[in-house]
Amino acid sequence: MTVLDKDRLFPTEPQVRALARELYDGVSGLPIISPHGHTDPRWFAENDPFPDPTNLFVTPDHYVFRMLHSQGIPLETLGVPRVDGGESEQDTRKIWRLFAQNYHLFRGTPSRLWIDHAFQEVFGITQRLSADTADAIYDQIADCLGRDDFRPRALFERFNIEAISTTESAIDDLRWHKMIMGSGWGGKVVTAYRPDAVIDPEFEGFAGNIVTFGAMTGQDTNTWSGYLAAHRARRAEFKRYGATSSDHGHPTARTEDLPQPQAEALFQKALAGQCSAQEADMFRGHMLTEMARMSLEDGLVMQIHPGSMRNHSGDVMERFGRDKGYDIPTRTDYVSALRPLLNAVGSDARLTLILFTLDESSYARELAPLAGVYPALKLGPAWWFHDSYEGMKRFREMTTETAGFYNTVGFNDDTRAFCSIPARHDVARRVDCGYLATLIATGRLDRDEAHEVAYDLTYRLAKEAYRL
């Protein structure tokens, strides 16, 4: 049996554990604010049943299939579709059995905690997934998915989600958000503006993307002024469908504040496909500063997710496309890299710039001191490879003394795996309450203050920072 421990993730010392439990009991039932993620808006637009357990838990979740692939299991056998139309496994029960046979690989990982939580809390499953239980668990989940109370909108309401933001490309037509808005359903699902495809000269199909960008906005995107006008137009369109934020996933945190002639010349080189790697990085960096200035105009919160070497395997990128588990963290500089942008707009409190990192070595050395002084800058929560018990704990330990709690923005789940959302938020609430309990026990925080901070970290900071 794999019944969840009610005190999981709390400190082990009895007095501190009791304090953590007290704090957690005060916030465990609060609504979920999910201000940044990658769930599919089509789920909520069409509200069709999820097709099967495999397509819910395995195929869309790169945390899952990257671990299985790391043990030599081909992505094709996990049903991951190929961009060239080549064969991949279509038998979802066969894929599920393979997943179950290898479930031991997830021992000690956050994925195991999230999946076990979803099994028990969403589907009432208390057996451990294994080769022996694979079919029974598959059948139990499949039976649930056939019921109306397991459709996407019903689960959204059952999960107590107050607001969720998806993330769409600048050249997405937003059809699913249009359908949601016109459906009469009361769930708050908003979009976020992700312009990487039309900002990054190294993004596949960049020049063609710029043509599409111009056609969608009616702007001449062959000119610098028309290109910037197209961004303003698309940002306004995204706001009409609920967007409160933009999101930028650049390889580095580099920013620039170039003179207009230099920026325009770089743009023309990018259109012609003539940028060197250094020039492409310079252009991306300048566009972060342009996006920050646009945020001052239109109020969109700005998120920067830097420091991932995307699609590390050229072979996997060629055969399966982006986001297939081969994005690898890199060392990231923030002090020098962010200085041009922060010198330009970082002291303007009207701007909210939320910064994430995959380089934990920068928490205490760079990020907390920066967020602890620039009014515009806030620290996003532990992200991606670090949105785990240990990662969240390290984040609090390494940033709180310099940046405090109120230069952070609570938690976001940043997931494609819908049923993991309550689990991820539950982990964050438990970790934060454990950390606060330790502060009480060591005389660094009063008990009543800890209850206020627990509420803020769980609910208020995310809602206010993302203007939801």
C-alpha positions as CSV (number, residue, x, y, z in Angstrom):
1,M,0.0,0.0,0.0
2,T,1.2,3.6,-0.7
3,V,-1.2,5.7,1.5
4,L,0.3,9.1,1.8
5,D,1.9,10.1,5.1
6,K,-0.2,13.0,6.6
7,D,3.0,14.5,7.9
8,R,5.1,14.1,4.8
9,L,7.9,16.6,4.2
10,F,7.5,18.2,7.7
11,P,10.6,18.5,9.9
12,T,11.2,15.4,12.0
13,E,11.7,17.0,15.4
14,P,8.3,16.6,17.2
15,Q,7.9,20.2,18.4
16,V,8.8,21.7,15.0
17,R,6.7,19.1,13.2
18,A,3.7,20.1,15.3
19,L,4.2,23.8,14.5
20,A,4.5,22.9,10.7
21,R,1.3,20.9,10.9
22,E,-0.5,23.8,12.6
23,L,0.7,26.3,9.9
24,Y,-0.2,23.8,7.1
25,D,-3.7,23.3,8.5
26,G,-4.3,27.0,8.1
27,V,-3.4,27.1,4.4
28,S,-4.0,23.6,3.0
29,G,-7.5,24.5,1.9
30,L,-6.7,27.8,0.2
31,P,-7.5,28.2,-3.5
32,I,-4.8,27.5,-6.0
33,I,-3.3,30.4,-7.9
34,S,-1.5,28.9,-10.9
35,P,0.0,32.0,-12.5
36,H,2.4,30.3,-15.0
37,G,2.2,26.9,-16.6
38,H,1.8,24.9,-19.8
39,T,-1.5,23.1,-19.5
40,D,-3.4,22.9,-22.8
41,P,-6.2,25.5,-23.0
42,R,-7.9,23.2,-25.4
43,W,-8.8,20.9,-22.5
44,F,-10.9,23.7,-20.9
45,A,-12.3,25.0,-24.2
46,E,-13.7,21.7,-25.5
47,N,-14.0,20.0,-22.1
48,D,-13.8,16.6,-23.6
49,P,-12.8,13.6,-21.4
50,F,-9.1,12.9,-21.1
51,P,-8.6,9.9,-23.5
52,D,-6.7,7.5,-21.2
53,P,-4.3,7.2,-18.3
54,T,-1.2,7.2,-20.5
55,N,-2.1,10.4,-22.2
56,L,-2.8,11.9,-18.8
57,F,0.3,10.8,-16.9
58,V,3.0,9.7,-19.3
59,T,3.0,11.1,-22.8
60,P,2.7,14.8,-21.9
61,D,5.1,14.8,-18.9
62,H,8.7,15.2,-19.8
63,Y,9.6,14.6,-16.1
64,V,8.3,11.1,-16.6
65,F,9.6,10.2,-20.0
66,R,13.0,11.7,-19.6
67,M,13.6,9.4,-16.6
68,L,12.4,6.4,-18.5
69,H,14.5,7.4,-21.5
70,S,17.6,7.8,-19.3
71,Q,17.4,4.1,-18.7
72,G,17.5,3.3,-22.4
73,I,13.8,3.2,-23.2
74,P,13.2,4.7,-26.6
75,L,10.9,7.7,-26.7
76,E,8.9,5.9,-29.5
77,T,8.0,3.1,-27.2
78,L,6.5,5.7,-24.8
79,G,4.2,7.1,-27.5
80,V,6.1,10.3,-27.9
81,P,5.1,11.5,-31.4
82,R,7.8,12.0,-34.1
83,V,7.9,15.2,-36.1
84,D,8.8,13.2,-39.2
85,G,5.7,11.1,-38.9
86,G,7.7,8.0,-38.1
87,E,6.2,5.2,-36.0
88,S,5.6,5.5,-32.3
89,E,3.7,3.2,-30.0
90,Q,0.0,3.8,-30.1
91,D,-1.2,1.1,-27.7
92,T,-1.7,3.1,-24.5
93,R,-2.1,0.1,-22.3
94,K,1.2,-1.3,-23.5
95,I,2.9,2.1,-22.7
96,W,1.3,2.1,-19.3
97,R,2.6,-1.4,-18.5
98,L,6.1,-0.3,-19.5
99,F,5.7,2.8,-17.2
100,A,4.5,0.6,-14.4
101,Q,7.3,-1.9,-14.8
102,N,9.8,0.9,-14.4
103,Y,8.0,2.9,-11.7
104,H,10.9,2.0,-9.2
105,L,13.0,4.5,-11.2
106,F,11.1,7.3,-9.6
107,R,11.9,6.4,-6.0
108,G,12.9,9.6,-4.1
109,T,12.0,11.9,-6.9
110,P,9.3,14.6,-6.9
111,S,7.6,12.9,-9.8
112,R,6.9,9.9,-7.5
113,L,5.4,12.2,-4.9
114,W,3.3,14.0,-7.4
115,I,2.0,10.8,-9.1
116,D,1.2,9.0,-5.8
117,H,-0.6,12.1,-4.6
118,A,-2.7,12.3,-7.9
119,F,-3.4,8.5,-7.7
120,Q,-4.7,8.7,-4.2
121,E,-6.4,12.2,-4.0
122,V,-7.8,12.3,-7.5
123,F,-8.5,8.6,-8.4
124,G,-8.7,6.9,-5.0
125,I,-5.8,4.6,-5.7
126,T,-3.8,3.4,-2.7
127,Q,-1.9,0.5,-4.4
128,R,1.6,1.1,-5.5
129,L,2.0,1.1,-9.3
130,S,4.0,-1.9,-10.5
131,A,3.9,-4.6,-13.1
132,D,1.5,-6.6,-11.0
133,T,-0.9,-3.6,-10.4
134,A,-0.6,-1.9,-13.8
135,D,-3.8,-3.2,-15.4
136,A,-5.9,-2.7,-12.4
137,I,-4.8,0.9,-11.9
138,Y,-5.1,1.6,-15.6
139,D,-8.7,0.3,-15.5
140,Q,-9.6,2.3,-12.4
141,I,-8.3,5.6,-13.9
142,A,-9.9,4.8,-17.2
143,D,-13.2,4.2,-15.5
144,C,-13.0,7.5,-13.7
145,L,-12.0,9.4,-16.9
146,G,-15.3,8.2,-18.5
147,R,-17.3,10.1,-15.9
148,D,-18.4,13.7,-16.2
149,D,-16.9,14.7,-12.9
150,F,-13.4,13.9,-14.3
151,R,-13.7,16.2,-17.3
152,P,-11.2,19.0,-17.3
153,R,-13.6,21.7,-16.1
154,A,-14.9,19.6,-13.3
155,L,-11.3,18.7,-12.2
156,F,-10.4,22.4,-12.4
157,E,-13.2,23.2,-9.9
158,R,-12.5,20.1,-7.8
159,F,-8.8,21.1,-7.5
160,N,-10.0,24.5,-6.1
161,I,-8.2,26.4,-8.8
162,E,-9.0,30.1,-8.6
163,A,-7.0,31.1,-11.7
164,I,-4.6,29.4,-14.1
165,S,-2.4,30.9,-16.8
166,T,-1.4,28.9,-19.8
167,T,1.5,30.1,-22.1
168,E,1.1,30.7,-25.8
169,S,3.4,31.8,-28.6
170,A,3.2,35.3,-29.9
171,I,2.0,33.8,-33.2
172,D,-0.7,31.5,-31.6
173,D,-4.2,32.3,-32.8
174,L,-5.6,32.0,-29.3
175,R,-8.5,30.0,-30.6
176,W,-8.9,27.9,-27.4
177,H,-9.0,31.0,-25.2
178,K,-11.5,32.5,-27.5
179,M,-13.7,29.4,-27.1
180,I,-13.3,29.4,-23.3
181,M,-14.3,33.1,-23.2
182,G,-17.4,32.4,-25.2
183,S,-18.4,29.3,-23.4
184,G,-20.1,30.8,-20.4
185,W,-18.0,28.7,-18.1
186,G,-16.8,30.6,-15.0
187,G,-13.3,29.1,-14.7
188,K,-10.6,31.7,-14.9
189,V,-8.1,30.4,-17.6
190,V,-5.9,33.2,-19.0
191,T,-3.0,33.2,-21.5
192,A,0.5,34.6,-21.2
193,Y,2.5,36.2,-24.0
194,R,5.5,34.1,-25.0
195,P,7.4,35.9,-27.8
196,D,10.5,33.7,-28.1
197,A,9.6,32.5,-31.6
198,V,9.7,36.1,-32.9
199,I,12.5,37.4,-30.6
200,D,15.1,34.7,-30.8
201,P,17.0,34.8,-34.2
202,E,18.1,31.2,-33.5
203,F,14.5,29.9,-33.0
204,E,13.6,27.5,-35.8
205,G,11.8,29.3,-38.7
206,F,12.5,32.8,-37.2
207,A,12.2,34.7,-40.5
208,G,8.9,32.9,-41.4
209,N,7.6,33.5,-37.9
210,I,8.2,37.3,-38.4
211,V,6.2,37.1,-41.7
212,T,3.4,35.4,-39.8
213,F,3.7,38.0,-37.0
214,G,3.2,40.8,-39.5
215,A,0.2,39.2,-41.2
216,M,-1.5,38.6,-37.8
217,T,-1.0,42.2,-36.7
218,G,-1.3,44.1,-40.0
219,Q,2.2,45.6,-39.4
220,D,5.2,45.8,-41.6
221,T,7.5,43.6,-39.6
222,N,10.3,44.0,-42.1
223,T,10.9,47.4,-40.4
224,W,12.1,48.0,-36.9
225,S,9.2,50.3,-36.0
226,G,6.6,47.9,-37.6
227,Y,8.2,45.0,-35.7
228,L,7.8,46.8,-32.3
229,A,4.3,47.9,-33.2
230,A,3.4,44.2,-33.9
231,H,4.6,43.3,-30.4
232,R,2.4,46.0,-28.9
233,A,-0.6,44.8,-31.0
234,R,-0.2,41.2,-30.0
235,R,0.3,42.0,-26.4
236,A,-2.9,44.0,-26.5
237,E,-4.7,41.0,-28.1
238,F,-3.3,38.7,-25.4
239,K,-4.6,41.0,-22.7
240,R,-8.1,40.8,-24.3
241,Y,-7.9,37.1,-23.5
242,G,-6.9,37.6,-19.9
243,A,-3.1,37.8,-20.1
244,T,-1.5,39.5,-17.2
245,S,2.1,38.5,-17.9
246,S,4.7,37.9,-20.6
247,D,7.2,35.1,-20.4
248,H,10.7,34.9,-21.9
249,G,12.7,31.7,-22.1
250,H,16.2,32.8,-23.2
251,P,19.4,30.8,-23.1
252,T,21.1,33.4,-21.0
253,A,20.0,36.3,-18.7
254,R,21.8,38.8,-20.9
255,T,20.1,42.2,-21.4
256,E,21.1,45.1,-23.5
257,D,19.9,48.7,-23.9
258,L,21.2,49.5,-27.4
259,P,20.9,52.7,-29.4
260,Q,18.1,52.5,-31.9
261,P,20.3,52.4,-35.0
262,Q,22.3,49.4,-33.6
263,A,19.1,47.6,-32.6
264,E,17.6,48.1,-36.0
265,A,20.7,46.9,-37.7
266,L,20.8,43.8,-35.6
267,F,17.1,43.1,-36.4
268,Q,17.9,43.3,-40.1
269,K,20.7,40.9,-39.8
270,A,18.4,38.5,-37.8
271,L,15.8,38.7,-40.6
272,A,18.5,37.8,-43.2
273,G,19.7,34.9,-41.1
274,Q,23.2,36.5,-40.8
275,C,23.5,36.9,-37.0
276,S,26.4,35.3,-35.2
277,A,25.6,33.5,-32.0
278,Q,26.9,36.5,-30.1
279,E,24.8,38.9,-32.1
280,A,21.7,36.7,-31.6
281,D,22.3,36.8,-27.9
282,M,22.7,40.6,-28.0
283,F,19.4,40.9,-29.9
284,R,17.6,38.8,-27.4
285,G,19.1,40.8,-24.7
286,H,18.0,44.1,-26.2
287,M,14.5,42.8,-26.7
288,L,14.2,41.9,-23.0
289,T,14.7,45.6,-22.3
290,E,12.2,46.5,-25.0
291,M,9.7,44.1,-23.5
292,A,10.2,45.7,-20.0
293,R,9.5,49.1,-21.4
294,M,6.3,47.8,-23.1
295,S,5.3,46.3,-19.7
296,L,5.5,49.8,-18.3
297,E,3.1,50.8,-21.0
298,D,0.6,48.0,-20.8
299,G,1.0,46.6,-17.3
300,L,2.0,43.0,-18.2
301,V,4.1,41.4,-15.5
302,M,7.4,40.2,-17.1
303,Q,8.9,36.8,-16.4
304,I,12.4,35.7,-17.4
305,H,13.2,32.0,-17.4
306,P,16.9,31.9,-18.5
307,G,19.7,29.4,-18.2
308,S,18.5,26.3,-20.0
309,M,20.4,24.9,-23.0
310,R,17.4,23.8,-24.9
311,N,17.2,20.7,-27.0
312,H,20.7,19.5,-26.0
313,S,20.4,16.4,-28.2
314,G,20.4,17.3,-31.8
315,D,19.1,13.9,-32.8
316,V,16.1,14.1,-30.4
317,M,15.3,17.6,-31.6
318,E,15.3,16.5,-35.2
319,R,13.2,13.4,-34.6
320,F,10.8,14.6,-31.8
321,G,11.0,18.4,-31.7
322,R,11.2,20.7,-28.7
323,D,10.5,20.0,-25.0
324,K,11.4,16.3,-25.0
325,G,13.4,16.3,-21.8
326,Y,16.8,17.4,-23.3
327,D,16.8,20.9,-21.8
328,I,19.8,21.1,-19.5
329,P,20.6,23.8,-16.9
330,T,23.7,25.9,-17.4
331,R,25.8,28.3,-15.3
332,T,24.1,31.7,-15.5
333,D,25.3,35.2,-14.7
334,Y,22.8,37.7,-13.4
335,V,24.7,40.7,-11.9
336,S,26.3,41.8,-15.1
337,A,23.7,40.3,-17.4
338,L,20.7,42.2,-15.9
339,R,22.5,45.5,-15.3
340,P,21.5,47.2,-18.6
341,L,17.8,46.4,-18.1
342,L,17.8,47.2,-14.4
343,N,19.6,50.5,-15.1
344,A,16.9,51.3,-17.6
345,V,13.8,50.4,-15.7
346,G,14.7,48.4,-12.5
347,S,14.0,51.3,-10.1
348,D,10.5,51.8,-11.5
349,A,8.1,50.2,-9.0
350,R,5.3,50.1,-11.7
351,L,7.2,47.2,-13.3
352,T,7.1,43.7,-11.9
353,L,10.0,41.6,-13.3
354,I,9.9,38.0,-12.0
355,L,13.2,36.2,-12.4
356,F,13.8,32.5,-12.3
357,T,16.9,30.4,-12.3
358,L,18.2,26.9,-12.9
359,D,21.6,27.9,-11.4
360,E,21.1,27.5,-7.6
361,S,24.6,28.8,-6.9
362,S,23.3,32.2,-7.8
363,Y,20.6,32.4,-5.2
364,A,22.6,33.9,-2.3
365,R,25.4,35.4,-4.3
366,E,23.4,37.3,-7.0
367,L,19.6,36.9,-7.0
368,A,18.7,37.6,-3.4
369,P,20.9,40.8,-3.3
370,L,19.5,42.0,-6.6
371,A,15.9,41.4,-5.6
372,G,16.6,42.9,-2.2
373,V,17.3,46.3,-3.6
374,Y,15.7,46.8,-7.1
375,P,12.0,47.8,-6.7
376,A,11.0,46.1,-10.0
377,L,12.7,42.8,-9.4
378,K,11.0,39.8,-7.7
379,L,12.3,36.2,-7.4
380,G,10.2,33.4,-8.9
381,P,10.0,30.2,-6.9
382,A,12.3,27.2,-7.3
383,W,11.8,26.1,-10.9
384,W,11.9,23.1,-13.1
385,F,14.6,20.8,-11.9
386,H,14.4,22.4,-8.4
387,D,10.6,22.5,-7.8
388,S,11.1,19.7,-5.3
389,Y,11.2,19.3,-1.5
390,E,15.0,19.9,-1.4
391,G,14.9,22.6,-4.1
392,M,12.2,24.6,-2.4
393,K,13.9,24.3,0.9
394,R,17.2,25.5,-0.5
395,F,15.5,28.4,-2.2
396,R,14.1,29.7,1.2
397,E,17.3,29.1,3.0
398,M,19.5,30.9,0.5
399,T,17.2,33.9,-0.3
400,T,15.2,34.8,2.8
401,E,17.9,36.5,4.8
402,T,18.7,38.9,2.0
403,A,15.5,39.3,0.0
404,G,13.0,38.4,2.7
405,F,9.6,36.8,1.8
406,Y,8.1,39.8,0.2
407,N,10.5,40.1,-2.7
408,T,9.3,36.6,-3.8
409,V,6.0,35.7,-5.5
410,G,4.7,32.6,-3.8
411,F,4.6,29.4,-5.9
412,N,3.8,28.4,-9.4
413,D,3.6,24.9,-10.7
414,D,4.9,25.4,-14.3
415,T,3.5,22.1,-15.5
416,R,1.9,20.4,-18.5
417,A,0.6,17.6,-16.2
418,F,-2.8,18.7,-15.1
419,C,-3.3,16.2,-12.3
420,S,0.0,17.1,-10.7
421,I,-1.1,20.7,-10.0
422,P,-2.7,20.0,-6.6
423,A,0.3,17.8,-5.6
424,R,2.9,20.4,-6.5
425,H,1.1,23.2,-4.6
426,D,0.7,20.8,-1.6
427,V,4.4,20.2,-1.6
428,A,5.1,23.9,-1.7
429,R,2.8,24.6,1.2
430,R,4.3,21.8,3.3
431,V,7.9,23.0,2.6
432,D,7.1,26.6,3.4
433,C,5.3,25.7,6.6
434,G,8.2,23.5,7.6
435,Y,10.6,26.3,7.0
436,L,8.4,28.8,8.9
437,A,8.1,26.3,11.8
438,T,11.9,26.2,12.0
439,L,12.0,30.0,12.2
440,I,9.5,30.0,15.1
441,A,11.4,27.2,16.9
442,T,14.7,29.1,16.6
443,G,13.3,32.4,17.8
444,R,13.4,34.2,14.4
445,L,9.7,34.6,13.8
446,D,6.7,35.0,16.0
447,R,3.9,32.4,15.7
448,D,1.2,34.9,14.6
449,E,3.6,36.3,12.0
450,A,4.3,32.8,10.7
451,H,0.6,32.3,10.0
452,E,0.5,35.5,8.1
453,V,3.5,34.6,6.0
454,A,2.2,31.1,5.3
455,Y,-1.0,32.7,3.9
456,D,1.0,35.2,1.8
457,L,3.3,32.5,0.4
458,T,0.4,30.2,-0.4
459,Y,-2.0,32.7,-1.9
460,R,-1.6,36.4,-1.7
461,L,1.8,37.0,-3.1
462,A,1.1,35.1,-6.4
463,K,-2.3,36.7,-6.8
464,E,-0.9,40.2,-6.3
465,A,2.4,39.8,-8.2
466,Y,0.6,38.4,-11.3
467,R,-2.3,40.7,-11.0
468,L,-4.8,37.9,-10.9
